[in-house]
Amino acid sequence: MSSKKRKWLDEYVQYGFTCITERDGSQRPNCMICNAKLSNSSLAPAKLREHFLQLHGNHKNTTLAEFKVKRARFDKKATLPVLGFVPINKPILTASYEVAYLIAKQGKPHTIAETLIKPAVLTMANIMLGKAAEVKLSQIPLSNDTISDRIEDMGKDILAQVVADLISSPAKFSLQLDESTDVSNLSQLAVFVRYVKDDVIKEDFLFCKPLTTTTKAAAVKKLVDDFFKDNNLSWDMVSAVCSDGAPAMLERKSGFGALVKADAPHIIVTHCILHRHALATKTLPLKPAEVLKIVVECVNYVRNSALRHRIFRELCKEMGSEFEVLLYHSNVRWLSRGQVLNRVFAVRVELALFLQEHQHCHADCFKNSEFILILAYMADIFAALNNLNQQMQGGGVNIIEAEENLKAFQKKLPLWKRRIENDNFANFPLLDDCVSKIEDVSGIGDISVPAELKQAIATHLDSLAKSLDGYFPTRESYPAWVRQPFTFSVETTDVNDEYLDEIIEIQQSQVQQQLFRTTTLSTFWCQQMVKYPVIAKKALEIFIPFVTTYLCEQSFSRMLDIKTKKRNRLCCENDMRVALAKVKPRISELVSERQQQKSH
């Protein structure tokens, strides 16, 4: 048994809507002005009125009679294809849009259509289909300016769809934003949004705009304010904002978060959990820090010279190594240390031989058993930290999942420390392998872990636990009824009284219990917005906020592909939107609004 569906009333036409009926019998409002198709849950006067006034305020003087005439025409137009009357086909224009969409999705230059795609298509058509097909395909306009215009049209259409979804969303949306510098040294602000649509939490690209002057909090705030104003959005519709830990974003008095809360005190401002995780793992005790310093110097010695790099690669090939290239270390990359240490440990024999042949000052380090043991431990611990980091990356991660992973890791650290003190190295496979081997690469023979080294490892685990506690302090856990609504005891005293009625109701529903077992926690609560709006709204306040700025970081990597040195003057927002957005452009509607022109 599904949740109760809303019914269409003819009086809703006064807000510019008509009704469409899905195959399952459910009804959905269809805006006759922008053709937006809203969910069944939006079939309510307040929501339809909000859509109408927010997006189509210039039609507010339209009379009911005029809307009824428009509805008759609109509905008749929708039935024409069913009766066999189809609109005039525009294959040339449609093909031009489809090619532009593929180019934007791959982040390729706009000129590639005219210089590569079209010549290749014409050659293949001539060979496979004949001259007539080649002549027909040559009519498709694919010039640089045409592709740019097509991408701009699709970008605007995608933005209109996302904005319409935000306005009609039954819950407030959250933002994720970060700033980075592109290839032309221009600061770009990327913003992503998370919202509820069709009983699912969705994430999508919102905008990417340049900060033409300063990158201070006031400039960032003004850029977002201007975007909101242009698209009929407001801070009252936002529930949370997530950014990195830069002072411009999180400074208490003048940071972006402080400026946002001054306008909208209800908004929750959070610091990206991945950035906090990276900061928490920076501090190292003396010996591990010295080993890391030596490893970085050795890697740089090999990689900074093209000749030495080639010689080392050939040496690795001759010795049958698993890897042939060393990785550079970068402080700003989350996974860098773990990857560098693991790679050096994997080729430690080859690296030791290479450094010895070149009489490097650190050549003897890789013969030192204590150095090798510390290197193995650091490769292990940073591999574990990288694994934790990766668990919190990606789209759809919510605060409950992230904090559960973090708490589990924090609770493991004291256990690992006790095991190390008892000569149990099972949690550190590389270190355990070094200790258990009878013949070590250094030629010394059986290796045992000195007490001093065990103490250094224990100290590092203690400092890591303390640092994680500092960046992720223990706080009140989220309401138990959100995690386990059907096993939660309503007699618990710390539950807000306004939630109890709906909690009791939902606990007695066998249908909802079955749904809870077959879907994700966030999707389950999205589907309760109609029947149990009070508790569902409270639950979604936990699931909608972003936990990381992962999507922004990912978009900056994509920006490097789109805005290259040869395209350094490109205004990349529309290219970024088409490349990154999960919403697809409505190409058929764009084609219907434009006249077809052949290429000459």
N, C-alpha and C positions, 0 to 999 in steps of 0.2 A: 504493500500500500504506500503510495507516494504522498508527499505533502500537498496540501490543498492548493489548487490552481486559481489564480485570479481570473475574472470574467470581464470581457469588453462591454462597455456601455456606450451608446451612441453619443452621449453628451461629451465624450472625450474628444470629439472632432473639433471642439472649440480651441483645443491646444495644438491643432495642426496635425493630428494623428489619425490614421486609419488602422484597421486590424488585419493581421495575417494569421492564418490557422496552419499549424504544423501538422505533420502526418500523424502524430500521436494525439491530436485533438487539442493540444494546448494553444492558447492565443497569445500573440505578441504584438505590442504596439509598433507601428511603422510610421516614422515621421515623414510627412509628405513634402517637407521643405528640404531636408538634408538627406532623406532616404535612410536614416539610421534605424536599424532594427534592434529594439531594446528587448530585454528579457521579460518573461511573464511577471516577475516580481515588480517590474516597473509599471504595471497596469494599476496605477493609483493616481488620483487627481493631483496630489502634491508633487509626485515625481514627474508627471507629464508636464505640469505647469512649470516646474523648475527647469526642465529641459527647454521648454518653449521660451521662457524669459531669458535664460542664460545665453542661449545660442541664437535665438531668432527674435530678439526684442524689437527689431525693426518691423515685425509683422504684427505687433500687438494691437494695432488699430484695425486689423482685418476682421470683418463681421462673421458671425456664425453662418449666415447664408452663403457668403463667399467661400468659406471653408467646406461647406457641404457640396458646392459645385466643384470645387477642386478635388474633393474626395471621389466624386462620381467619375471625374476624368482620370484620376489616379488609379482607381480600381479597374476601370475599363482598359486602361493602358496595360495593367498587369495581366489581364486575361487574354490579350491579343495573341501572345505566343501559344497559349493553350488552344486557341481556336485556329491556329495555323498561320496567323498574320505575324511575321517576324520582322524586326527592324532591319533597315538596310545595312548590309554587312560592310565593314570597312577593314578588309584584311591587311591592307598596306599600313594603315595607321596602327592597327593592333600589333602587327609584327614589329613595328618600330618601337612600341612601348615594351613589348616582351624582351626584345634584345637589350634595350636600355636597362630593364630590370635585372637581367643576368649580369650585365657589365657592373652595375652598382653593387650587386650582391657579392661579386668577386673583388670589388675595390679596384677595378682596372681603369686606366685612363679613358676619357671619353673619345679620344681619337682612334681607339683600337677598332671601333666598329667600321670606320671608313677605310682604315689602313690594313686591317687584317681580316675581320669577320666577313665583310661584304665581298672582298676579292676571293676569299676561300669558298664562300657559299656559291658565288657565280661560277667558279671553276668546277666545283663538284656538280652543280646543276647541269652545266654544259656537257660534262663527261657522262653523267649518269642518266640525265633526262632529256638532253638535247638543247638546241639553241632557243626554242620557244620558252622553255622553263627559265633559262638564263635571263631572257629579256623581261619576263614577268617579275622575277625576283629583283632585278636591277631597279625597279620602281620604288623599292622601300627606301625612305629617307633615313640615312644613318650618319649624317655629318656631325662634327663635334658640337656645334650649337644645338642641333636637333636633339642629340642624346642628353645634353645639359638641360634643355627645356623639359624633356620627358622625365628626367630624374627629379627635377624641381616639382613638376606636377604630382608625381607619385609621392614625394616627400610631404607635400602639403596635404594630400589625401590621407596618408598614414597618420599624420598629426591630427587631422580633423577627427579621425576614427578614435584615436586614443583619448583626445580631449572629451569627446562625446561619452566614451566609456567612463571616464573619471567623473563627469558630471552626473551620470545616471547610476553610478556605483552606490549600492546600499550602505556602504561603510566608508569611512574616511581613508584616504590613501597616504602612503609614506614615500619619502624621497631619499635617494642616495646620490651624493654629489661629491665631486673631487675635481681638482684643477691640475693641469699639466701643461708643459710647453711643447709646441709642435716643432717641425723642422725649420720653420722660419722664425723661431724664437718668440712666437706669439702665444700667450697664455690662453688655453681653451678650457672652459668649464663644461664638464659633462654631467648630465643629470638623468637618472633613471627613476622609474616610478613603480610602485607595487600597489595593486588595487584588487577589488573583488568584482568579478564579472561572471555571470552564468554559473553561480555557485562554486567558483574556483578562484583561488588567489593567483593573479597573473603579474608578471614583471615585464616591463617594456622600456625601450628608449624614449626619453621625453625630449631632450634637446641637447645640443652642443654648440655653445656660442663663445666667441672670443672676448677676453677681457682686454680691451684696447688700451687701457691706461694702467692703473695699478691692479694688484691682485689682493688688495685689502678686503676686509670683511664687508665694508660698506659698498664696495664695487660689486662684490658677489651678490649681496642682498639686492642691490638695485637691478642687476641683470635678471634675477629670478622674479622680482616684483614686476618688471616690465613684461616678462613673458606671461606671468599670471594675468596681468591687465589685458594684454592683447588676446588672450584666449579665454576670457571670462572665468578664470579660476581665482581662488582666494586662499589665504592661509587658514581660514576657518575649516576648509575641506581637508587639511593636512593633519595627520595624527603624529607623525614622527619624522625626524631628519637624521640621517647617518652620514658621517664624513670621516676623513682621516684626522689625526691628532694635531695638525698644524695649528700654530697660534692664531692664524687668520680665521680658522674655523671654530676653535673651541676655547679661545681666550675668554676668561670669565666676564670681563666687563665690556670689551669691544669686539669680541669674536662674532662670527656669523651666527652661532647658536644663541648668543646673548641678544643679538639684534632681532632674531626671529621670535624669541620668547617675549621680547618687549611688545611685539605686535600681537602675538598669540601665545599666552602663557600656558595653554593646555598642551602645546607641542612638546614631545619628548625628544631631546637632542642626545644622540649617542656617538661614542667613539668606536670606529671600526674594530671589531674583535681581532682581526688578523694583524692590524698594526700594533695593537696592545700585546698580542702574542709575540710578535717579532721583537718588541722593546723588552719584554720580560725575559727573553732568552739571550740578550746581548752580553750581559756581564759574565765573565769567566774568571775562575781562580788563576793564580799566578802560573802554575805549570801548564794547564791546558791552554791558557792564553799565549804562552811562549811557543807551544807546539803549533798552534794555529798561525802565529806570526811566521814561523819557519816554513810551514807548508805554503803559505801565500807567497813568500819570497822565492821559494823553489819553483812554484808554478809560473810566477812572473818571469823568472830567469829563462825558463824554457820557452814560454809563449811570446815574450817581447822581442825575440829574434827569429826572423823567418827561417834562417839557416838552422839554428838549434832546433826549432820546431820540426823541420823536415827530417833532421837527423834522428830526433827522438821518435818520430812516427815510424821511420824505417826500422829502428831498433825494436820497437814494439811488434812490428810485423814479423821480423826475424825470430823473435822469441815466442810468437804465437799468442800474444796477449789478447785478452777479451776486448780491451779498449786501446786506441792508438792516439787519442787526443786528451790533453788535460783541459780542465774547465777553469775559466777565470772566476775569481771571487768578487762579489759585489755586495756591499753593505745594504743597498736599497732593495735587493731582491730577497723575497721571503725564504726561498728554499736554497739559497746559494751555498751557505756554509755546509749543509748536509751533503749536497751534491759534490762539492769540491773535495771534501774529506773522504767520501766514499770512493771517488774516482782515484784519488792519490793512494788510498789504501789498496785499491785493486791493482795498481801498477807500481807498487812500492819497490819491488825488486828491480824492474826496468829503470825506474827513476833513480834508485841508488847507484846502479851501474853507470848510468848516464852522467850523474853528478860527479862520480869518482873519476871517470874518464876526463871530465872537464875541470877537475881539481877545484870543485866548488867548496866554499867554506862550510856548507851544511851537509856535505857528502857523508860524513861519519854519523850523522844523526840517525840515518836509516839503518845503521848497524847496531844502534843502541836499543836494547830490549825494552827499557823503560819508555823511550820515545815511541816505539812501535805499539806498546800497550796503551799508552795515552791516546795515540792516533786511532787505535781500534775502538777504544771507549768513546771518543768524541764522534767517530763515524756512526757508532751505534746510537748514541743519545740524540744526535741531530737527525738521524733517520727517523727516530721515534717522534721527534718534534715536528719534522716535515710531514709525517703521516697524520698527526693531529691537525696540522695546518690545512692539509688537503681535504680532510673531513669537513672543515668549515668553509671551504670554497664552493663555488658553483651557485647556480640559481636555486631558489626555493628553500634555502636553509633558514630556519626560524630560530629564535632566541632559545627556545626550550631544547632543541636538538644540539645547538652549539654549546650551551652551558652543561648539558649532560656529558658531552664528550670531554669538556674541560675538567669537570669535577672528577670524572673517572680517571683522567690522567694525573690530576693532582693527588688523588688517593693512592695511586700506584707508586709514587715517588718514595714515600717512607718504606713501603714494602721492598722496593728495589734496593734501598739503602741497607736494610737488614740483611738481605740476601748477599749483598757484596761483602758485608762485614763477616758473613759466615762462609766466605769463599764459594758462593753460588752465583755464577755469572750467566745463568740461563736467559736472563732478559737482555743480555748484550751478546748476540751471536758471534760477532767478529772478535770481540775480546775473549769470549769463551773458547773460540776456535784457536786463538793464539796460545792461550793458557794450556789447552789440552793437547796441543801438538807436541810430539816427542822431538821432532826436528824442525826447528824454526828457520826462517829465511836468513836470520843473522848468523846461523851456524853455531850458536851458543848451546843449543840443545833444549832440554825441557825448561820452560819458563814458568816461574811462579810470580805471583803478584806481591811485591813488597808491601809491608804494612803502611809505609809512608804513602805509596800510591793509592792503596785502598782508602786511606784517610782523605786524600785529595779528591777521590771520586765521591766519597760520602759528603765532603764539604760542598762539592759542586751540586749534588742532588739537593742538599739542604738549601743552598742559595737559590737554586732554581725554584724550589717549592715556595720559598719566601717571596721571591720576585713575582711568581704567578699569583700568590695571595694578595700582593700589593696592587697588581693591575686588575685582578678579578676578585675583589673582596666578597666574602660570603654575605649574601643578603637573603631576605625572605624569599622563599621559593614561590613559584606561581601557584595560584589556587589549585587545590587538589581536584576540585570538581571539573576543572578545564582538562586535566590530563585523564582522569578516570571518572567521567560523569555518572556511570552506572554502579560503581562500587563505593562511591563517596557517601559518607554518613551525613545526613541532613541535620543530625543533632549537634554537629560541630559548632562551637560557639563563635568561631572567628569568621563566619560567613555573613556577608552583607544580607540583611533581611529581605531586600528587594529581589534577590536572586532565588530565594527558597521556593517560591511557588512554581516557577518554571523548572527548577531542578527536580522537584518532586514529580511534575508532569512528565518530564522527559524520561525519568527513571522507570516509569510505568509503561512506557511505549516499547513493545516488542519489535516494532518496525525499526525504530531508531537504534535499538540495541544491535539488530542485524546489520544495519548500515554502518554502525561504529566499528564492527568487526571486519568490514570489507572495504574500508576506505581509509585515507590518511586522516590524521587528527585535524589538520587545518581545513581540508575539504569537508569533513563532517560538520564543523562549526559553520562553514559558509552556507551549507544546505539547511541550517536551522534559522536563518535570518527571518523567514516569513512566519514560521510557527512559534519560535521561541526567541523573539527579537532582543529581549533584555540580556539574557545570558550569552546569546550568540555575539551580540555587539561587544560585550565585555571580553569574551574569548578572543575575538578578532583583534582587539587592541594589543594582544600579545603576539599574534601571528603575522600581522601586516607590517610592523616595523622591520626595516632592513637590519641585518646583523653585521654585514661587511660592506666594503666598497669594491668588492670583487668585480662587479659588472663595469664599474668605471675604469678600473685597472685594465680589464680586458678590452674596453673600448679604446683606450690609449694605444694599446698594441695594434689594434686595427687601424687607428689613425696613422701609424707609421707606414702602413701599406698603402693607405689612400692618399695621404698628403706627403709626397716624396720631394726630393730636391728639385726634380723637374716639374713638379706641380706645386711649388711653394706659395703660389698666389691663389690657390684654390680656396674658396669658401666652402668648407667641407661638411657643413651641417646636413644638407639634403642627402649627400652621398653616404654619410654616417647613418642617417636615419633609415634609408632604404637597406643598407648593408646589415644593420644591427636589429632593426625592429622585427618583432615576431608577428605583428599585424601585416597582412598583405595588402598592397594597394588595389583598389577596385578599378582595374584596367578597363573593364567593359563600360563602366560609367564614365570614365575619363574619355574613352573613345566616342561615346554617344554625344558628348558635349562639344566635340571638335570636328572640324572639317578635314576630310582626307586630302592630302596633297602628295602628288607623286614626285619622286626624285628625278631631276633633269640631268 
